[in-house]
Amino acid sequence: MPTNAPSASFAWSTAAAPRPAKADLETDRPLVLIVDDDEDVRFALRELLLSVGIDASCFASTRELLHADLEDRPGCLILDVRMPGASGLDLQQHLVVNGNRRPIIFLTGHGDIAMTVQAMKAGAVEFLTKPVRDQTLLDAVTAGIEKDISLRAAARHIKQHVDRYTKLTPREREILREAAKGRLNKQIAFDLGISEVTVKLHRGSVTRKMQATSIGQLIRIWELLPAGIREEKSP
């Protein structure tokens, strides 16, 4: 059983992670998820993290983790590699496929170069071998938590841009797409069969709605939008 019972789905995705409606110190507190089939290891890791003020929840298998309800809190995972059922590497692939970018630290007694390469290529923060020095593990956990906080901040930033983009009219979206390509007003006007003055008016509206202060910033915002939006075909 989990050492610390949580309360929302683990199917959390950084890309879609909403910001809490209000500042909530509890939900902003980092939470480290420990998955290891060795109960003694789970207990020792949790005690180590608690000793430095980091909350932790423990799971005996990847299946147990995936069926848990978890709070949407920043943090990272500490995964054993070899466990009954799905391995830590299997769980990492599952999370990657499902868009969950929660940072992972592997901690194993049976690691090899091939495993290390696979884990690191898939985005692991660290691949450590048991026994590990407490400070080495804590440094990796700190790096994992900081990475997750950074990813969440970036996801919130992009979501703001997407929300503003959805408020543009179809014509304004066309203007934005063409402006982001560096095309001049008269070129856009010719392609769309409208006057240059109309293009200027739409362009001003786009800049205002997207809360940009310059064409350079508007282009940067465009490049941050998800590929699915940028690749939409004009109506």
KEZA-187408 format. One record per residue: residue number from 1; x, y, z of N, C-alpha, C in turn. Coordinates in Angstrom, 2 decimals. Layout:
R  resi   n.east  n.north     n.up  ca.east  ca.north    ca.up   c.east  c.north     c.up
R   NUM        X        Y        Z        X         Y        Z        X        Y        Z
...
//
This chain:
R  resi   n.east  n.north     n.up  ca.east  ca.north    ca.up   c.east  c.north     c.up
R     1     0.84    -1.19     0.00     0.00      0.00     0.00     0.88     1.24     0.00
R     2     0.42     2.30    -0.64     1.20      3.53    -0.62     1.40     4.01     0.80
R     3     2.59     4.53     1.07     2.85      5.02     2.42     2.07     6.28     2.71
R     4     1.78     7.03     1.64     1.11      8.32     1.83     0.01     8.44     0.80
R     5    -1.23     8.26     1.19    -2.32      8.22     0.23    -2.56     9.55    -0.43
R     6    -2.56     9.61    -1.78    -2.78     10.83    -2.51    -4.24    11.02    -2.97
R     7    -4.51    12.05    -3.85    -5.90     12.33    -4.19    -6.27    12.88    -5.56
R     8    -5.54    12.73    -6.63    -5.97     13.02    -8.03    -5.25    12.07    -8.97
R     9    -5.52    12.08   -10.25    -5.01     11.04   -11.13    -3.54    11.22   -11.47
R    10    -2.80    10.10   -11.63    -1.41     10.18   -12.04    -1.30    10.49   -13.52
R    11    -2.43    10.41   -14.24    -2.41     10.70   -15.67    -2.19    12.18   -15.90
R    12    -1.27    12.73   -15.14    -0.98     14.15   -15.23    -0.01    14.41   -16.35
R    13    -0.23    15.43   -17.13     0.66     15.79   -18.22     1.15    17.21   -18.02
R    14     2.47    17.39   -18.11     3.03     18.74   -17.96     2.43    19.70   -18.96
R    15     2.26    19.22   -20.20     1.77     20.11   -21.24     0.39    20.66   -20.92
R    16    -0.43    19.88   -20.16    -1.79     20.31   -19.89    -1.98    20.69   -18.44
R    17    -0.88    20.73   -17.69    -1.01     20.96   -16.27    -1.58    22.33   -15.95
R    18    -2.77    22.39   -15.33    -3.33     23.69   -14.99    -2.70    24.25   -13.73
R    19    -2.64    25.56   -13.62    -2.14     26.16   -12.40    -3.27    26.16   -11.38
R    20    -2.95    25.90   -10.09    -3.99     25.92    -9.08    -4.75    27.23    -9.10
R    21    -6.06    27.18    -8.83    -6.89     28.37    -8.90    -6.41    29.43    -7.93
R    22    -5.83    29.05    -6.85    -5.29     30.02    -5.91    -4.00    29.47    -5.33
R    23    -3.20    30.42    -4.83    -1.93     30.00    -4.25    -2.21    29.04    -3.10
R    24    -1.71    27.85    -3.21    -1.96     26.85    -2.19    -0.62    26.23    -1.82
R    25    -0.14    26.59    -0.68     1.19     26.16    -0.28     1.30    24.64    -0.23
R    26     0.21    23.95     0.11     0.27     22.51     0.20     0.44    21.88    -1.18
R    27    -0.37    22.34    -2.17    -0.28     21.75    -3.50     0.96    22.20    -4.24
R    28     1.61    23.27    -3.79     2.86     23.71    -4.40     4.07    23.02    -3.78
R    29     3.85    22.31    -2.69     4.98     21.60    -2.04     5.40    20.43    -2.91
R    30     6.70    20.29    -3.15     7.15     19.16    -3.96     6.79    17.82    -3.34
R    31     6.51    16.86    -4.21     6.19     15.50    -3.79     7.02    14.54    -4.64
R    32     7.80    13.69    -3.99     8.61     12.71    -4.70     7.91    11.35    -4.63
R    33     7.79    10.71    -5.78     7.14      9.39    -5.86     8.22     8.32    -5.96
R    34     8.21     7.41    -5.01     9.24      6.35    -4.94     8.59     5.02    -5.36
R    35     9.18     4.38    -6.37     8.65      3.08    -6.81     9.78     2.06    -6.73
R    36     9.65     1.13    -5.79    10.68      0.10    -5.58    10.01    -1.08    -4.90
R    37    10.33    -2.30    -5.37     9.68     -3.48    -4.79    10.30    -3.89    -3.45
R    38    11.38    -3.25    -3.04    12.03     -3.55    -1.75    11.50    -2.58    -0.69
R    39    10.75    -3.13     0.27    10.12     -2.28     1.28    11.16    -1.51     2.11
R    40    12.28    -2.16     2.41    13.32     -1.49     3.20    13.89    -0.28     2.44
R    41    14.07    -0.46     1.14    14.59      0.65     0.33    13.58     1.79     0.31
R    42    12.31     1.44     0.11    11.27      2.49     0.08    11.26     3.28     1.39
R    43    11.32     2.55     2.50    11.29      3.20     3.82    12.51     4.11     3.99
R    44    13.68     3.60     3.62    14.91      4.39     3.81    14.89     5.65     2.95
R    45    14.44     5.51     1.71    14.39      6.69     0.82    13.41     7.72     1.35
R    46    12.25     7.25     1.79    11.24      8.19     2.30    11.76     8.92     3.54
R    47    12.42     8.19     4.42    12.96      8.82     5.63    14.02     9.84     5.27
R    48    14.86     9.52     4.29    15.90     10.46     3.87    15.28    11.75     3.35
R    49    14.25    11.61     2.51    13.61     12.80     1.94    12.89    13.61     3.01
R    50    12.20    12.92     3.90    11.49     13.62     4.98    12.48    14.37     5.88
R    51    13.69    13.83     6.03    14.69     14.46     6.90    15.12    15.83     6.38
R    52    14.93    16.05     5.07    15.28     17.36     4.50    14.03    18.13     4.10
R    53    12.86    17.68     4.59    11.62     18.44     4.38    10.94    18.21     3.05
R    54    11.24    17.08     2.38    10.59     16.78     1.10     9.58    15.66     1.31
R    55     8.32    15.90     0.92     7.29     14.87     1.02     7.55    13.75     0.03
R    56     7.13    12.54     0.40     7.33     11.40    -0.49     6.19    10.41    -0.33
R    57     5.81     9.78    -1.44     4.84      8.69    -1.42     5.51     7.46    -2.02
R    58     5.22     6.29    -1.43     5.91      5.07    -1.85     4.96     4.07    -2.50
R    59     5.49     3.35    -3.50     4.71      2.35    -4.22     5.61     1.13    -4.46
R    60     5.00    -0.07    -4.36     5.78     -1.30    -4.49     5.92    -1.75    -5.94
R    61     5.19    -1.14    -6.85     5.26     -1.54    -8.25     4.78    -0.40    -9.14
R    62     5.09    -0.51   -10.42     4.60      0.50   -11.36     3.08     0.43   -11.46
R    63     2.53    -0.77   -11.38     1.07     -0.94   -11.44     0.40    -0.19   -10.29
R    64     0.99    -0.32    -9.10     0.41      0.36    -7.93     0.43     1.87    -8.13
R    65     1.51     2.37    -8.70     1.60      3.81    -8.95     0.54     4.26    -9.96
R    66     0.43     3.50   -11.07    -0.48      3.91   -12.13    -1.95     3.85   -11.71
R    67    -2.26     3.08   -10.67    -3.63      2.99   -10.20    -3.90     3.91    -9.01
R    68    -2.91     4.69    -8.65    -3.08      5.59    -7.51    -3.69     6.92    -7.94
R    69    -4.37     7.54    -7.02    -4.84      8.91    -7.23    -3.84     9.83    -6.55
R    70    -3.30    10.76    -7.34    -2.22     11.59    -6.80    -2.55    13.06    -6.88
R    71    -2.06    13.79    -5.94    -2.19     15.24    -5.99    -1.34    15.79    -7.13
R    72    -1.84    16.86    -7.76    -1.09     17.50    -8.83    -0.07    18.44    -8.20
R    73     1.07    17.88    -7.84     2.12     18.66    -7.18     3.43    18.52    -7.93
R    74     4.27    19.54    -7.89     5.58     19.42    -8.55     6.41    18.36    -7.84
R    75     7.35    17.80    -8.57     8.20     16.78    -7.95     8.89    15.94    -8.99
R    76     9.28    14.74    -8.59     9.95     13.83    -9.50     9.70    12.40    -9.04
R    77    10.18    11.47    -9.84    10.05     10.04    -9.53    11.41     9.45    -9.23
R    78    11.46     8.55    -8.24    12.64      7.70    -8.04    12.19     6.29    -8.37
R    79    12.78     5.72    -9.42    12.33      4.42    -9.91    13.42     3.36    -9.81
R    80    13.03     2.19    -9.31    13.89      1.02    -9.45    13.75     0.55   -10.89
R    81    14.75    -0.13   -11.41    14.67     -0.60   -12.80    13.98    -1.95   -12.87
R    82    14.52    -2.92   -12.12    13.96     -4.27   -12.18    12.98    -4.50   -11.05
R    83    11.72    -4.71   -11.44    10.68     -4.99   -10.46     9.75    -6.03   -11.06
R    84     9.00    -6.76   -10.22     7.99     -7.69   -10.77     6.99    -6.92   -11.62
R    85     6.60    -7.51   -12.74     5.69     -6.80   -13.65     6.46    -5.81   -14.49
R    86     5.86    -4.67   -14.78     6.51     -3.66   -15.62     7.73    -3.09   -14.90
R    87     8.81    -2.89   -15.64    10.04     -2.35   -15.06     9.97    -0.83   -14.99
R    88    10.98    -0.26   -14.34    11.05      1.20   -14.30    11.20     1.80   -15.69
R    89    11.96     1.12   -16.54    12.13      1.61   -17.91    10.81     1.53   -18.69
R    90    10.02     0.47   -18.43     8.70      0.37   -19.07     7.82     1.54   -18.64
R    91     7.87     1.87   -17.35     7.06      2.98   -16.85     7.51     4.30   -17.50
R    92     8.81     4.47   -17.64     9.31      5.69   -18.27     8.75     5.82   -19.69
R    93     8.77     4.74   -20.46     8.24      4.78   -21.82     6.75     5.09   -21.82
R    94     6.04     4.50   -20.87     4.59      4.74   -20.76     4.33     6.23   -20.53
R    95     5.10     6.83   -19.63     4.89      8.25   -19.32     5.24     9.13   -20.52
R    96     6.33     8.79   -21.20     6.73      9.58   -22.37     5.64     9.54   -23.44
R    97     5.14     8.33   -23.71     4.10      8.17   -24.74     2.85     8.97   -24.39
R    98     2.56     9.07   -23.09     1.35      9.77   -22.65     1.58    11.24   -22.32
R    99     2.75    11.75   -22.71     3.01     13.18   -22.54     3.29    13.60   -21.12
R   100     3.56    12.65   -20.25     3.88     12.99   -18.86     5.39    13.16   -18.75
R   101     5.82    14.39   -18.49     7.26     14.69   -18.50     7.83    14.81   -17.09
R   102     7.16    14.20   -16.12     7.69     14.28   -14.76     9.11    13.72   -14.72
R   103    10.08    14.46   -14.20    11.47     14.01   -14.18    11.64    12.70   -13.41
R   104    12.55    11.86   -13.91    12.77     10.53   -13.32    14.23    10.35   -12.93
R   105    14.42     9.79   -11.74    15.75      9.38   -11.28    15.71     7.86   -11.12
R   106    16.56     7.18   -11.83    16.61      5.72   -11.70    17.61     5.38   -10.60
R   107    17.22     4.40    -9.78    18.09      3.93    -8.70    18.02     2.41    -8.70
R   108    19.11     1.77    -9.09    19.06      0.32    -9.27    20.33    -0.36    -8.80
R   109    20.19    -1.64    -8.49    21.36     -2.45    -8.14    21.81    -3.30    -9.30
R   110    21.10    -3.18   -10.43    21.38     -4.05   -11.57    21.51    -3.26   -12.87
R   111    22.06    -2.10   -12.81    22.16     -1.28   -14.01    23.32    -1.67   -14.90
R   112    23.20    -1.40   -16.17    24.32     -1.59   -17.09    24.32    -0.41   -18.07
R   113    25.29    -0.40   -18.94    25.44      0.73   -19.84    24.23     0.88   -20.76
R   114    23.74    -0.26   -21.26    22.60     -0.19   -22.18    21.37     0.43   -21.50
R   115    21.12     0.02   -20.25    19.99      0.59   -19.50    20.18     2.08   -19.29
R   116    21.40     2.43   -18.91    21.70      3.84   -18.64    21.46     4.69   -19.87
R   117    21.96     4.21   -21.00    21.79      4.96   -22.25    20.31     5.10   -22.59
R   118    19.55     4.01   -22.46    18.12      4.05   -22.77    17.39     5.05   -21.89
R   119    17.70     4.99   -20.59    17.01      5.88   -19.65    17.35     7.35   -19.90
R   120    18.64     7.62   -20.11    19.05      9.01   -20.29    18.54     9.57   -21.62
R   121    18.52     8.75   -22.66    18.00      9.20   -23.95    16.53     9.56   -23.85
R   122    15.81     8.86   -22.95    14.37      9.12   -22.79    14.11    10.26   -21.82
R   123    15.20    10.89   -21.33    15.00     12.09   -20.53    15.20    11.96   -19.04
R   124    15.75    10.83   -18.57    15.97     10.67   -17.14    16.91    11.76   -16.62
R   125    16.67    12.18   -15.37    17.55     13.18   -14.75    18.87    12.54   -14.36
R   126    18.81    11.31   -13.84    20.02     10.65   -13.36    19.79     9.14   -13.33
R   127    20.86     8.38   -13.47    20.79      6.92   -13.38    21.83     6.50   -12.35
R   128    21.38     6.19   -11.15    22.27      5.93   -10.02    22.27     4.45    -9.66
R   129    23.39     4.00    -9.10    23.54      2.60    -8.72    23.56     2.47    -7.20
R   130    22.80     1.49    -6.69    22.79      1.22    -5.25    24.08     0.50    -4.86
R   131    24.63     0.76    -3.69    24.19      1.81    -2.76    24.65     3.18    -3.25
R   132    23.86     4.19    -2.92    24.19      5.53    -3.38    24.38     6.45    -2.17
R   133    25.28     7.41    -2.29    25.48      8.37    -1.21    24.22     9.23    -1.06
R   134    23.85     9.49     0.20    22.64     10.29     0.45    22.68    11.61    -0.30
R   135    23.83    12.29    -0.22    23.91     13.62    -0.84    23.79    13.54    -2.36
R   136    24.34    12.46    -2.94    24.23     12.29    -4.39    22.77    12.16    -4.80
R   137    22.03    11.36    -4.03    20.62     11.19    -4.35    19.84    12.48    -4.12
R   138    20.12    13.16    -3.02    19.41     14.42    -2.73    19.70    15.47    -3.81
R   139    20.93    15.50    -4.29    21.26     16.44    -5.37    20.44    16.13    -6.62
R   140    20.30    14.84    -6.92    19.52     14.45    -8.10    18.05    14.80    -7.90
R   141    17.53    14.57    -6.70    16.12     14.91    -6.41    15.90    16.41    -6.55
R   142    16.82    17.19    -6.03    16.71     18.65    -6.15    16.68    19.07    -7.61
R   143    17.56    18.47    -8.41    17.58     18.79    -9.85    16.27    18.39   -10.51
R   144    15.73    17.23   -10.12    14.47     16.76   -10.69    13.32    17.69   -10.35
R   145    13.24    18.11    -9.09    12.16     19.01    -8.66    12.27    20.35    -9.39
R   146    13.49    20.88    -9.47    13.67     22.18   -10.16    13.28    22.07   -11.63
R   147    13.61    20.94   -12.24    13.25     20.74   -13.65    11.74    20.70   -13.81
R   148    11.06    20.00   -12.90     9.60     19.90   -12.99     8.94    21.27   -12.80
R   149     9.43    22.03   -11.84     8.88     23.38   -11.62     9.05    24.23   -12.87
R   150    10.22    24.10   -13.50    10.49     24.86   -14.72     9.57    24.42   -15.87
R   151     9.36    23.11   -16.00     8.48     22.59   -17.05     7.05    23.07   -16.84
R   152     6.61    23.08   -15.59     5.24     23.52   -15.29     5.06    25.00   -15.60
R   153     6.08    25.79   -15.27     6.00     27.22   -15.55     5.91    27.45   -17.06
R   154     6.72    26.70   -17.82     6.70     26.83   -19.28     5.34    26.41   -19.83
R   155     4.78    25.34   -19.27     3.47     24.85   -19.74     2.38    25.88   -19.48
R   156     2.44    26.54   -18.32     1.44     27.58   -18.01     1.58    28.75   -18.98
R   157     2.83    29.09   -19.30     3.11     30.19   -20.21     2.51    29.90   -21.59
R   158     2.73    28.70   -22.09     2.23     28.31   -23.41     0.70    28.27   -23.39
R   159     0.13    27.78   -22.29    -1.33     27.72   -22.20    -1.95    29.13   -22.29
R   160    -1.28    30.12   -21.70    -1.77     31.49   -21.80    -1.82    31.94   -23.26
R   161    -0.75    31.61   -24.00    -0.72     31.99   -25.42    -1.83    31.27   -26.20
R   162    -2.02    29.99   -25.90    -3.06     29.23   -26.60    -4.44    29.81   -26.30
R   163    -4.67    30.15   -25.03    -5.97     30.73   -24.65    -6.21    32.03   -25.42
R   164    -5.17    32.86   -25.54    -5.33     34.12   -26.27    -5.54    33.86   -27.76
R   165    -4.84    32.87   -28.29    -4.97     32.54   -29.72    -6.40    32.11   -30.05
R   166    -7.03    31.36   -29.14    -8.39     30.88   -29.41    -9.40    32.03   -29.50
R   167    -9.03    33.21   -28.99    -9.93     34.36   -29.04    -9.78    35.16   -30.33
R   168    -8.81    34.79   -31.17    -8.64     35.47   -32.45    -9.72    35.00   -33.44
R   169   -10.13    35.89   -34.32   -11.06     35.49   -35.38   -10.28    34.69   -36.43
R   170   -10.99    33.95   -37.28   -10.28     33.21   -38.35    -9.39    34.12   -39.19
R   171    -9.86    35.32   -39.52    -9.06     36.24   -40.32    -7.81    36.70   -39.54
R   172    -7.99    36.97   -38.25    -6.83     37.39   -37.44    -5.80    36.26   -37.36
R   173    -6.27    35.02   -37.30    -5.32     33.90   -37.27    -4.53    33.83   -38.58
R   174    -5.21    34.10   -39.68    -4.50     34.13   -40.97    -3.43    35.21   -40.97
R   175    -3.81    36.38   -40.48    -2.86     37.50   -40.46    -1.66    37.15   -39.58
R   176    -1.94    36.56   -38.41    -0.85     36.18   -37.50     0.09    35.18   -38.18
R   177    -0.50    34.18   -38.83     0.31     33.14   -39.48     1.23    33.77   -40.55
R   178     0.69    34.67   -41.33     1.48     35.30   -42.39     2.51    36.28   -41.82
R   179     2.11    37.01   -40.79     3.05     37.96   -40.17     4.23    37.22   -39.55
R   180     3.94    36.04   -38.97     5.01     35.25   -38.34     6.01    34.74   -39.37
R   181     5.58    34.69   -40.63     6.50     34.28   -41.71     7.37    35.45   -42.17
R   182     7.08    36.65   -41.61     7.86     37.82   -41.98     7.31    38.54   -43.20
R   183     6.09    38.20   -43.59     5.52     38.82   -44.79     5.04    40.24   -44.49
R   184     5.19    41.11   -45.48     4.79     42.51   -45.34     3.27    42.63   -45.47
R   185     2.74    43.76   -44.94     1.30     43.98   -45.00     0.77    43.92   -46.43
R   186     1.51    44.56   -47.37     1.02     44.59   -48.74     1.03    43.20   -49.38
R   187     1.98    42.37   -48.97     2.02     40.99   -49.48     0.83    40.19   -48.95
R   188     0.57    40.37   -47.64    -0.56     39.65   -47.03    -1.87    40.11   -47.67
R   189    -1.98    41.43   -47.85    -3.19     41.99   -48.45    -3.43    41.40   -49.85
R   190    -2.36    41.30   -50.64    -2.49     40.76   -52.00    -2.95    39.29   -51.95
R   191    -2.30    38.49   -51.09    -2.62     37.07   -51.01    -4.06    36.84   -50.54
R   192    -4.53    37.66   -49.61    -5.86     37.44   -49.03    -6.94    38.22   -49.77
R   193    -6.54    39.06   -50.71    -7.52     39.81   -51.48    -8.22    40.88   -50.67
R   194    -7.50    41.49   -49.75    -8.07     42.57   -48.93    -7.12    43.77   -49.01
R   195    -7.57    44.90   -48.48    -6.74     46.10   -48.55    -5.63    46.05   -47.50
R   196    -4.58    46.83   -47.76    -3.46     46.90   -46.82    -3.92    47.53   -45.50
R   197    -4.86    48.48   -45.59    -5.39     49.11   -44.38    -6.08    48.07   -43.49
R   198    -6.86    47.19   -44.14    -7.55     46.14   -43.38    -6.55    45.21   -42.70
R   199    -5.48    44.90   -43.42    -4.43     44.05   -42.82    -3.86    44.73   -41.58
R   200    -3.60    46.04   -41.70    -3.03     46.77   -40.55    -3.97    46.74   -39.36
R   201    -5.26    46.89   -39.64    -6.24     46.85   -38.54    -6.26    45.48   -37.86
R   202    -6.29    44.43   -38.67    -6.28     43.07   -38.10    -4.98    42.81   -37.34
R   203    -3.90    43.30   -37.91    -2.59     43.06   -37.28    -2.53    43.75   -35.90
R   204    -3.09    44.94   -35.83    -3.14     45.64   -34.54    -3.98    44.90   -33.54
R   205    -5.10    44.36   -34.01    -5.98     43.60   -33.13    -5.29    42.33   -32.63
R   206    -4.57    41.65   -33.54    -3.84     40.44   -33.16    -2.80    40.75   -32.09
R   207    -2.05    41.82   -32.32    -0.99     42.20   -31.38    -1.58    42.49   -30.00
R   208    -2.73    43.17   -30.00    -3.38     43.52   -28.73    -3.91    42.27   -28.02
R   209    -4.60    41.42   -28.76    -5.19     40.22   -28.15    -4.12    39.24   -27.65
R   210    -3.01    39.15   -28.38    -1.94     38.23   -27.96    -1.03    38.87   -26.92
R   211    -1.32    40.14   -26.57    -0.56     40.88   -25.57     0.92    40.95   -25.91
R   212     1.19    41.18   -27.20     2.58     41.37   -27.66     2.86    42.86   -27.75
R   213     4.12    43.21   -27.68     4.50     44.63   -27.75     5.28    44.95   -29.01
R   214     5.60    43.91   -29.79     6.37     44.14   -31.02     6.15    42.96   -31.95
R   215     6.52    43.14   -33.20     6.40     42.02   -34.15     7.35    40.90   -33.76
R   216     8.51    41.28   -33.20     9.45     40.25   -32.76     8.85    39.37   -31.68
R   217     8.16    40.01   -30.72     7.55     39.22   -29.64     6.40    38.39   -30.18
R   218     5.68    38.93   -31.15     4.57     38.19   -31.74     5.08    36.92   -32.44
R   219     6.23    37.04   -33.10     6.82     35.88   -33.76     7.26    34.83   -32.74
R   220     7.84    35.32   -31.64     8.29     34.37   -30.60     7.09    33.65   -29.99
R   221     5.99    34.37   -29.78     4.78     33.74   -29.24     4.27    32.68   -30.22
R   222     4.26    33.03   -31.50     3.81     32.08   -32.53     4.63    30.80   -32.48
R   223     5.95    30.96   -32.33     6.83     29.79   -32.32     6.65    28.93   -31.08
R   224     6.07    29.52   -30.01     5.82     28.75   -28.79     4.50    27.98   -28.85
R   225     3.62    28.37   -29.78     2.34     27.68   -29.88     2.57    26.23   -30.31
R   226     1.71    25.30   -29.86     1.85     23.90   -30.26     1.84    23.74   -31.78
R   227     2.59    22.75   -32.26     2.71     22.52   -33.70     1.33    22.34   -34.35
R   228     0.41    21.70   -33.63    -0.92     21.47   -34.19    -1.62    22.77   -34.57
R   229    -1.38    23.82   -33.79    -1.98     25.13   -34.09    -1.24    25.79   -35.24
R   230     0.09    25.75   -35.18     0.87     26.43   -36.23     0.70    25.79   -37.59
R   231     0.32    24.50   -37.59     0.18     23.79   -38.87    -1.25    23.76   -39.37
R   232    -2.17    24.44   -38.65    -3.55     24.50   -39.11    -3.61    25.14   -40.49
R   233    -4.46    24.61   -41.33    -4.61     25.20   -42.65    -5.58    26.37   -42.58
R   234    -5.33    27.36   -43.39    -6.23     28.52   -43.44    -7.59    28.09   -43.95
R   235    -8.68    28.70   -43.41   -10.03     28.32   -43.86   -10.23    28.68   -45.32
//
